[in-house]
Amino acid sequence: MINKNSSFNKINNKLGHRGRLRERFLKSGLDGFLDYEIIELLLTLGTPRKDCKQPAKESIEKFKNLSSVLDSSFEDLQQIKGIGPSNAFGIKLFQAISERYFKDKIDPKILLDSPQKIFEFLKEKIGKEKKEHFVTLYFDTKNNLIFDEISIGTLNASLVHPREVFSKAITNHASHIVIAHNHPSGDSTPSSDDINTTKRLVEAGKLLGIAVIDHIIVSKNDYSSLKENNLI
């Protein structure tokens, strides 16, 4: 015999969990959200009642991070159990809208032709953040900023893999790029990992003909430029 109360409670718990996620977002945006929770929120938009936590976690496990999930193809997304065509469409639509939004937010009159100007541009975006944010700035041949992308997470191999950094450069026909990230500690001194990661990207850029001209480390009040410090 089916226990109707038990089924009702399960549905109620799922709806309650969704409600709590949405309430968190409305109160403080995505601050404090894990990557899988952001994907879970997206999946709930196209899935009225089914639990979306497990497919969200599996998508992060398979594709490694949020940006890689968003960059995955429509077909690859559907390899995750629980992600159907409607969910995959929603994720790809969100990615496209995000890219259009950030392009529209870029002021074409901004001339970012020095580390100091780039710092002034980025300090409001990431300087006060309590988590590490990795930024890639894409420029055309006239040094106009044509696209910027921000990823959240520690500066590790999966976040700043050359494939992830340069795919958007190729798509947007960038001539050169500047990479940057923040140090929530307030100390903008580059670490050995910062330097080694930068050198790896510089070498990859040489092979692709897309120069990495600087890596700028941003804190709340100051910055360090690896180029100015002769570290690249």
C-alpha positions as CSV (number, residue, x, y, z in Angstrom):
1,M,0.0,0.0,0.0
2,I,1.4,3.4,-1.0
3,N,2.0,5.8,1.9
4,K,0.6,9.1,0.5
5,N,1.8,11.1,3.5
6,S,5.4,9.8,2.9
7,S,5.3,10.8,-0.8
8,F,3.8,14.2,0.1
9,N,6.6,14.8,2.6
10,K,9.3,13.9,0.1
11,I,7.9,16.4,-2.4
12,N,7.5,19.0,0.4
13,N,11.1,18.6,1.5
14,K,12.4,19.0,-2.1
15,L,10.3,22.2,-2.5
16,G,11.5,23.4,0.8
17,H,15.1,22.9,-0.2
18,R,14.6,24.8,-3.4
19,G,12.9,27.6,-1.5
20,R,15.8,27.9,0.8
21,L,18.3,28.0,-2.1
22,R,16.3,30.7,-3.8
23,E,15.9,32.7,-0.6
24,R,19.7,32.6,-0.1
25,F,20.2,33.8,-3.6
26,L,17.7,36.7,-3.3
27,K,19.3,37.8,0.0
28,S,23.0,37.7,-0.9
29,G,23.3,36.7,-4.6
30,L,25.7,33.8,-5.2
31,D,28.1,34.6,-2.3
32,G,28.7,31.5,-0.4
33,F,27.2,29.2,-3.0
34,L,29.2,26.2,-4.1
35,D,29.5,25.5,-7.8
36,Y,27.1,22.5,-7.7
37,E,24.5,24.7,-5.9
38,I,24.5,27.2,-8.7
39,I,24.0,24.4,-11.2
40,E,21.2,23.0,-9.0
41,L,19.4,26.3,-9.1
42,L,19.6,26.4,-12.8
43,L,18.3,22.8,-13.1
44,T,15.3,23.6,-10.8
45,L,14.1,26.1,-13.4
46,G,13.4,23.3,-15.9
47,T,12.5,20.6,-13.4
48,P,9.3,21.2,-11.5
49,R,9.5,18.6,-8.8
50,K,12.4,16.2,-9.3
51,D,15.5,16.4,-7.0
52,C,18.3,18.3,-8.8
53,K,21.1,18.1,-6.3
54,Q,22.5,14.8,-7.5
55,P,22.8,15.6,-11.2
56,A,24.2,19.0,-10.2
57,K,26.9,17.3,-8.1
58,E,27.6,14.8,-10.9
59,S,28.0,17.6,-13.5
60,I,30.7,19.3,-11.3
61,E,32.4,16.0,-10.8
62,K,32.5,15.3,-14.5
63,F,33.4,18.7,-15.8
64,K,35.4,19.9,-12.7
65,N,34.1,23.4,-12.2
66,L,31.2,25.8,-12.9
67,S,32.7,27.4,-16.0
68,S,33.4,24.1,-17.6
69,V,29.8,22.9,-17.0
70,L,28.6,26.1,-18.7
71,D,31.1,25.6,-21.6
72,S,30.1,22.0,-22.1
73,S,28.1,21.1,-25.2
74,F,24.4,20.6,-25.3
75,E,25.0,16.9,-26.0
76,D,27.7,16.4,-23.3
77,L,25.4,17.9,-20.6
78,Q,22.8,15.3,-21.3
79,Q,25.3,12.5,-20.5
80,I,24.6,13.4,-16.9
81,K,21.7,11.3,-15.5
82,G,18.9,13.7,-14.6
83,I,19.9,16.4,-17.1
84,G,17.5,16.3,-20.1
85,P,17.1,18.5,-23.2
86,S,15.2,21.2,-21.3
87,N,17.9,21.4,-18.6
88,A,20.7,21.4,-21.0
89,F,19.0,24.1,-23.0
90,G,18.6,26.2,-19.9
91,I,22.3,25.9,-19.0
92,K,23.4,26.9,-22.5
93,L,20.9,29.8,-22.6
94,F,22.2,31.0,-19.2
95,Q,25.8,30.9,-20.5
96,A,24.9,32.8,-23.7
97,I,23.0,35.5,-21.7
98,S,25.9,35.8,-19.2
99,E,28.4,36.4,-22.1
100,R,26.1,38.9,-23.8
101,Y,25.5,40.7,-20.4
102,F,29.2,41.1,-19.7
103,K,29.9,42.3,-23.2
104,D,27.2,44.9,-22.9
105,K,28.7,46.1,-19.6
106,I,32.1,46.8,-21.1
107,D,32.6,50.5,-21.7
108,P,34.5,50.7,-25.1
109,K,35.9,54.0,-24.0
110,I,37.9,52.4,-21.2
111,L,41.6,52.3,-22.1
112,L,43.4,49.7,-20.0
113,D,46.9,50.4,-21.2
114,S,48.8,50.1,-17.9
115,P,48.8,47.8,-14.8
116,Q,47.6,50.8,-12.7
117,K,44.5,51.3,-14.9
118,I,43.8,47.6,-15.0
119,F,43.9,47.5,-11.2
120,E,41.5,50.5,-11.0
121,F,39.2,48.6,-13.3
122,L,39.4,45.3,-11.3
123,K,39.5,46.4,-7.7
124,E,35.8,47.1,-7.6
125,K,35.1,43.8,-9.3
126,I,37.3,41.5,-7.2
127,G,39.4,43.5,-4.8
128,K,37.1,43.2,-1.9
129,E,36.1,39.6,-2.5
130,K,36.6,37.1,0.3
131,K,37.2,34.2,-2.2
132,E,39.8,34.0,-4.9
133,H,38.5,35.2,-8.3
134,F,40.4,34.6,-11.6
135,V,39.9,37.1,-14.4
136,T,40.8,37.0,-18.0
137,L,40.8,40.3,-20.0
138,Y,40.7,39.9,-23.8
139,F,41.9,42.7,-26.1
140,D,41.9,43.3,-29.8
141,T,44.8,44.6,-31.9
142,K,44.0,48.2,-30.9
143,N,44.1,47.3,-27.2
144,N,40.4,47.7,-26.8
145,L,38.8,45.4,-24.2
146,I,36.4,43.2,-26.0
147,F,35.5,40.6,-23.3
148,D,36.2,39.8,-19.7
149,E,35.5,36.6,-17.8
150,I,35.5,36.0,-14.1
151,S,35.8,32.5,-12.5
152,I,35.5,31.8,-8.7
153,G,38.0,29.4,-7.1
154,T,41.6,28.9,-6.1
155,L,44.3,29.4,-8.7
156,N,44.7,25.7,-9.6
157,A,45.3,23.8,-12.7
158,S,41.7,23.1,-13.5
159,L,40.6,26.7,-13.2
160,V,43.4,28.2,-15.3
161,H,44.1,25.4,-17.7
162,P,45.3,26.8,-21.1
163,R,42.3,25.3,-22.8
164,E,39.9,27.2,-20.5
165,V,41.8,30.5,-20.8
166,F,42.5,30.5,-24.6
167,S,39.2,29.1,-25.9
168,K,37.4,32.4,-25.3
169,A,40.4,34.3,-26.8
170,I,40.1,32.3,-30.0
171,T,36.3,32.7,-30.0
172,N,36.5,36.4,-29.5
173,H,39.4,36.9,-31.9
174,A,41.6,38.4,-29.2
175,S,45.0,39.6,-30.0
176,H,46.4,39.4,-26.5
177,I,45.2,38.9,-22.9
178,V,45.9,40.0,-19.4
179,I,45.2,37.6,-16.6
180,A,44.5,38.6,-13.0
181,H,43.3,37.3,-9.7
182,N,42.7,38.6,-6.2
183,H,44.4,37.8,-2.9
184,P,41.7,38.0,-0.2
185,S,44.5,38.2,2.4
186,G,45.2,41.7,1.3
187,D,48.9,40.9,0.4
188,S,49.3,41.2,-3.3
189,T,52.8,39.6,-3.4
190,P,52.8,36.9,-6.1
191,S,53.4,33.3,-4.8
192,S,55.6,30.8,-6.6
193,D,52.4,29.1,-7.8
194,D,51.3,32.4,-9.3
195,I,54.6,32.8,-11.2
196,N,54.7,29.2,-12.4
197,T,51.1,29.3,-13.6
198,T,51.7,32.5,-15.5
199,K,54.8,31.1,-17.2
200,R,52.8,28.1,-18.3
201,L,50.1,30.3,-19.8
202,V,52.7,32.5,-21.5
203,E,54.3,29.5,-23.2
204,A,50.8,28.2,-24.3
205,G,50.0,31.7,-25.7
206,K,53.2,31.7,-27.8
207,L,52.1,28.5,-29.5
208,L,48.7,30.0,-30.3
209,G,49.9,33.4,-31.3
210,I,48.0,35.1,-28.4
211,A,50.3,36.9,-26.0
212,V,49.8,36.9,-22.3
213,I,51.1,40.4,-21.6
214,D,50.7,40.5,-17.8
215,H,49.4,38.9,-14.7
216,I,48.1,41.3,-12.1
217,I,47.4,40.3,-8.5
218,V,44.7,42.5,-6.9
219,S,44.0,43.2,-3.3
220,K,41.7,45.7,-1.7
221,N,44.2,48.6,-1.8
222,D,47.0,47.7,-4.0
223,Y,48.3,45.3,-6.7
224,S,51.4,43.6,-8.1
225,S,52.2,43.3,-11.8
226,L,54.4,40.3,-12.7
227,K,55.5,42.2,-15.8
228,E,56.5,45.3,-13.9
229,N,58.4,43.1,-11.5
230,N,60.2,41.3,-14.3
231,L,58.7,37.9,-13.3
232,I,57.5,37.1,-16.8
